[in-house]
Amino acid sequence: RKEVEQDPGPFNVPEGATVAFNCTYSNSASQSFFWYRQDCRKEPKLLMSVYSSGNEDGRFTAQLNRASQYISLLIRDSKLSDSATYLCVVNNDMRFGAGTRLTVKP
Amino acid sequence: NAGVTQTPKFQVLKTGQSMTLQCAQDMNHEYMSWYRQDPGMGLRLIHYSVGAGITDQGEVPNGYNVSRSTTEDFPLRLLSAAPSQTSVYFCASILRRGVPEAFFGQGTRLTVV
């Protein structure tokens, strides 16, 4: 089993939709969790950290479920500009999931 | 501008050739790493370093060597390039383990023919 697994998608959603991605991890001792965004042919950039209590940044909500060993990213009111690949990172060694590709359509 | 400088941006190699991808950061970050990204896939960790003089293997280290003689520099060496090493390579640095924000270089698109 891979350390970090994501549904590769693609997720194709209309503008304004709500979409959620999950990322499962195998190491129950993992402590650090992050979501990154990667635009086509660009370097990844930090979107948000994931805290135990869950956290929100505007239209984005990140949650951690330790019992089931996954993190999630929820995007509300999707914009065209949200189209990108979303990568999860688990633990201090910065190992990335394969990424979930999101396309938001008009 | 401060950040991670990665060179070259593009490179074509013949099978069996060697080359070094350069990565430098001026933020005094402890942790540096190299990734490769193949089409439609995420970033796979090749090697990483938690500080000068310390390196360790990641998920896909075969065919690559690294060294960390200074805090600033973390070069990646391909000793004998193979077509399977055709990929986009990213160098990244973070202040230290556990700190969330990684700063990435712009990537190197390597083709081995």
Chai-1 contact restraints between the chains, C-beta under 6 A:
chainA,res_idxA,chainB,res_idxB,connection_type,confidence,min_distance_angstrom,max_distance_angstrom,comment,restraint_id
A,S32,B,G98,contact,1.0,0.0,6.0,A-B,restraint_1
A,F34,B,P100,contact,1.0,0.0,6.0,A-B,restraint_2
A,E43,B,F90,contact,1.0,0.0,6.0,A-B,restraint_3
A,E43,B,F104,contact,1.0,0.0,6.0,A-B,restraint_4
A,E43,B,Q106,contact,1.0,0.0,6.0,A-B,restraint_5
A,E43,B,G107,contact,1.0,0.0,6.0,A-B,restraint_6
A,P44,B,F104,contact,1.0,0.0,6.0,A-B,restraint_7
A,L46,B,E101,contact,1.0,0.0,6.0,A-B,restraint_8
A,S49,B,P100,contact,1.0,0.0,6.0,A-B,restraint_9
A,L87,B,G42,contact,1.0,0.0,6.0,A-B,restraint_10
A,N92,B,R97,contact,1.0,0.0,6.0,A-B,restraint_11
A,N92,B,G98,contact,1.0,0.0,6.0,A-B,restraint_12
A,M94,B,S33,contact,1.0,0.0,6.0,A-B,restraint_13
A,R95,B,L45,contact,1.0,0.0,6.0,A-B,restraint_14
A,F96,B,G42,contact,1.0,0.0,6.0,A-B,restraint_15
A,F96,B,L43,contact,1.0,0.0,6.0,A-B,restraint_16
A,G97,B,G42,contact,1.0,0.0,6.0,A-B,restraint_17
A,A98,B,M41,contact,1.0,0.0,6.0,A-B,restraint_18
A,A98,B,G42,contact,1.0,0.0,6.0,A-B,restraint_19
A,G99,B,G42,contact,1.0,0.0,6.0,A-B,restraint_20
